[in-house]
Amino acid sequence: MIHKLFTLPIRALLVLGEKVQEEAENELYNIQKLQQQLIQLHMMYENGEIAQNLYQQKEQELLQRYKKAKDREKS
């Protein structure tokens, strides 16, 4: 009984941590948001707001996250 009283805050913290991680991953791999970010990035490049090398770097990062999001969607 006493053991449960001492471990309850730790278990609650672990559950909270898992929820935060889940929400962060959902945000990071949200397909609609990734699509919007890719469009915005492309528009910035077309308008000359960012250099080609930065555009390519950011595009690659977003496309990797997009691929992972699609893979997560399948499972």
Secondary structure, DSSP 8 states (H G I E B T S, - for coil): -HHHHHHHHHHHHHHHHHHHHHHHHHHHT-HHHHHHHHHHHHHHHHTTSS-HHHHHHHHHHHHHHHHHHHHHHH-
